[in-house]
Amino acid sequence: MRRFATLLFALLCLPATSVMAQIEVRAPGQQTIAVANTELLPLSGFPSPAIARELHEVMSYDLDMSGLFRQLDPASFLGDAKRLGLTSTQVDFNQWSLLGSEILIKGGYRMQGDRLLVEFRLFDVIHRQLLTGRSYSGYPGDVRTMAHKFADVILKSVTGKEGPFSSRIAYIDNRTGHKELYLMDTDGANSLRLTDHRSIVLNPDFSPNGREVIFTSYRPGNPDLYRKYLGTGQEARLSFKKGLNISARFKPDGREIALTQSESGNPELVLLGTDGSQRRRLTNHWGIDVDPSWSPAGDKLAFVSDRQGNPHIFVLDLLSGQTKRISNNGKYNATPAWSPDGDRIAFTRLEGNVFDIYTIRPDGTDERRLTFGPGNKEHPRWSPDGRFLVFSSDQDGGKGIYIMRADGTGMQRISATGGQSQHPAWSRQR
Amino acid sequence: MTTPPFPSRNEPRLSSLLGISLAMHIVVFVLFSGVLFGTSPVERRPVYFVDLSKMPVLNPQAGRPDGGPAPKAKPAAKPKTAAPTPQPVAQPASKPEASKPKPTPVDNKPAVTQPTPVKTSSKPAEPASKPAEAGQSVQDKIAAMRQNQQRQQELADLKSKIAALSGDDTSGKSYGSGAPLGMPDGSGDEIGVDQQTWLQAFYKENWSLSKYQVARRDLQATVHVSYSADGTLTNYRFVESSGDANFDDSLKKAILKTKVLPFKPGRTLQFDVVFNLKDLMD
């Protein structure tokens, strides 16, 4: 009887319990963010279409390169695009909503004497609010930097991680007839030669604060390690041991430098102080050990060694001294570069006489090939945010510097034609 | 004379033989299990099924979500007999009931029958066009009506062909095994599956998230949404958060984009929407 009563009670309760439907959505329908990138308007005074156009073009390039956004056609913009609106109350969000825009970039500029003032604003169209804004002051020649900086801010606002567009890329180019060190923006603009060694310069690397570059130069006849201060242009020779002093890399904390020296006859990894003082020998093996790359924590080094026959990628744990091979495929793997997040190592592999770029986890699993097609892709280096890889390639004939997203998409040449460009390195800060 | 005792042979004992056999089996098992050799993990790629014939619609007709069994060739053939459909187009001018006699007594090509009435109608039109514009406009209207009818007819033909291909009967008359594609409680006039699937597609379309915004692929969040009878969002709350701010924010935007349904449900709707990235392509 008691059972029956319980059952009856349960049955009575059933209708009161509303049956909830559940809908599962397994992927976003739109995998890019619709952005309206308007051309900036004059805050006061005479309009300067050239400035507005350049700001717009640089911003547009950066947004495209990020892979995050889908830019709306400016031809479809309605009246609000022609109105200066720097606060959320001044923006007609209905218009942008109608166009399907999710975020909106607006702003203005003003010349004050020879100074240029630029105001950028980023709005969330759906929530109808200001997301972020920046005011930049500089000279008209700084227009591209201002746009790059705000593109970085946009990426920070949308993803939580700042973009790399305002950083710089060092590379080697032979357009003068000698391999010299150059510097350029991440889109290839503002290329600037840094050295005049009239010899062979190789393997640049930025200090973590972005103020110094170390590189190898054959100027004295021997491949010695140099340091250059970008602010003053001063140069100093850091390592000039007999034999090789190559492929030097700053430790992430900037206090030490790992490089390959061959004073003893066999190329080994060595640790230096930033003043060039010898700290300690990291490897001691009959095989060739070259191309060190630091883990973000600075406790491990990826490097290339032929100690097991062919060149492969190894990881050296600096605390335990243990070495582990992580590349198990291919017969020629080289130039490892540890990602800033620490989760992957990029490297190149020679197969069929062509180098291509791969990534792999530091434990040797989940190897992925990123590049395909004709031409070599060599010397990969990560952007400071880990979103992009910069590398050199001869796929279009002469060697040039290219960038692509970390998943291998969006490959673009950024270096100018006319020289053979190679050995890129991406600065961590501008 | 006694036979010498059988020389004792140095044979292994049964227990040791069994032990060796067991050990050998274990060795074989271990070798084939791949424990000793590192196995490279095989990355499983998802398989995607896209059903182009059973699309979700807002107001599904009465029927079955699976569209009933498809195999019968007859339902596919019957719509073909309805191919004389062009005739009704030609007939309204002369006889609306001419469908009873065999559809195409004049010609075996139904398409050719249509131009003929047009020609006949164009004959008087030519002289009429000169004297007055009014006559021409009437002519145009008639032509437009005919074109419209023809289009409708072509559409009906296409629908019947699609239904024939998918094994569905769009007539809405037959039930049971040949039930039309729709929902059992459907009262609309659209061929397709249920409202819930439609809502799923609606949410998906309004959800924007780039793969570059999230670091992980195993994110999932559940949002409880409520709509009033007129299709307005009355409330939403996160039943389960993903823990990723970018992911959750994208869901809020998706919900806000869908704050007004493009139809009036006629009753309050409450359901949970589970958002995840199971089908996000790398």
Contacts between the chains, C-beta under 8 A, distances in Angstrom:
chain1	res1	chain2	res2	distance
A	18	B	270	6.9
A	20	B	270	6.3
A	20	B	271	5.8
A	20	B	272	5.9
A	21	B	196	5.8
A	21	B	270	8.0
A	21	B	271	4.1
A	21	B	272	7.7
A	22	B	271	6.3
A	22	B	272	4.7
A	22	B	273	7.7
A	22	B	274	6.3
A	23	B	196	6.2
A	23	B	199	5.8
A	23	B	200	4.8
A	23	B	203	6.6
A	23	B	271	6.0
A	23	B	272	7.2
A	23	B	273	4.8
A	23	B	274	6.9
A	24	B	200	7.2
A	24	B	273	7.8
A	24	B	274	4.5
A	24	B	276	7.2
A	25	B	200	6.1
A	25	B	203	5.1
A	25	B	204	5.0
A	25	B	207	6.3
A	25	B	273	6.3
A	25	B	274	7.0
A	25	B	275	5.1
A	25	B	276	7.5
A	26	B	276	5.9
A	26	B	277	7.4
A	26	B	278	4.4
A	26	B	279	4.0
A	26	B	280	8.0
A	27	B	204	7.2
A	27	B	277	6.2
A	27	B	278	7.0
A	27	B	279	3.9
A	27	B	280	4.6
A	27	B	281	7.7
A	28	B	204	7.1
A	28	B	207	4.2
A	28	B	208	5.9
A	28	B	209	4.1
A	28	B	250	7.0
A	28	B	254	7.9
A	28	B	277	7.9
A	28	B	280	7.3
A	29	B	204	4.1
A	29	B	205	4.2
A	29	B	206	6.9
A	29	B	207	5.7
A	29	B	208	7.6
A	30	B	205	7.4
A	30	B	206	7.9
A	30	B	207	6.9
A	30	B	208	3.9
A	30	B	209	7.7
A	31	B	208	7.6
A	31	B	209	6.8
A	31	B	210	5.7
A	31	B	211	6.3
A	31	B	280	7.4
A	32	B	208	7.3
A	32	B	210	5.7
A	33	B	208	5.6
A	33	B	210	6.0
A	34	B	208	7.0
A	66	B	212	6.9
A	67	B	210	7.1
A	67	B	212	5.6
A	68	B	210	4.6
A	68	B	212	5.1
A	68	B	213	6.8
A	69	B	210	7.8
A	102	B	208	6.0
A	102	B	253	6.9
A	126	B	253	4.6
A	126	B	256	5.5
A	126	B	257	6.5
A	127	B	253	7.4
A	127	B	256	7.3
A	158	B	213	6.6
A	158	B	246	7.6
A	159	B	212	6.7
A	159	B	213	5.0
A	159	B	246	6.3
A	160	B	245	6.7
A	160	B	246	6.2
A	365	B	40	7.9
A	365	B	41	6.8
A	366	B	41	7.6
A	387	B	212	7.1
A	405	B	212	7.7
A	407	B	282	6.8
